[in-house]
Amino acid sequence: MSVHADLAGFADALPPVGCLAGLDFGEKTIGVALSDVLRGVATPTVTIRRVKFTLDAAELLKIVAARGVVGFVVGLPRNMDGSEGPRAQATRAFARNLSGLTPLPIGFWDERLSTVAAERALLEADASRKRRKEVIDAVAAGYILQGALDRMAHLKRERAE
């Protein structure tokens, strides 16, 4: 199984370069962000409107195939006290099911407050309410992916020392 419990194990399973996909898995949508091949910057990309798992996964795999993605970072919605509730369990189930369809490694990133940060950024950018609704999940996926990219870069520096 290619689902990793910790970010260090996930990073070790990745090739040295290649694009990563960040996912903000929600009840109605999946926000998708992509990194550059050197994994420095996350860019909000698209929001997939959820229908059912097989169709959602097919859409996601089509995107990653077109972009040459080498791994997934999935936002894990923990409670503020660090515990996991029903949404986290649903996210883990999604990752497990996705791992059955792709050999790409999957890692988790604590997504607490990513949607709040995304909403704040869109408000500061003076995005209309309609525009915020359209892009909030992809922007949240960008925050999730950027957090993981920054942490992996830090881990890499630590190991080099």
Beta strands, then each sheet from edge to edge (+ up, - down):
strand 1: 3-4
strand 2: 19-25
strand 3: 29-35
strand 4: 42-49
strand 5: 69-76
strand 6: 106-110
sheet 1: 1+ 6+ 5+ 2+ 3- 4+
end
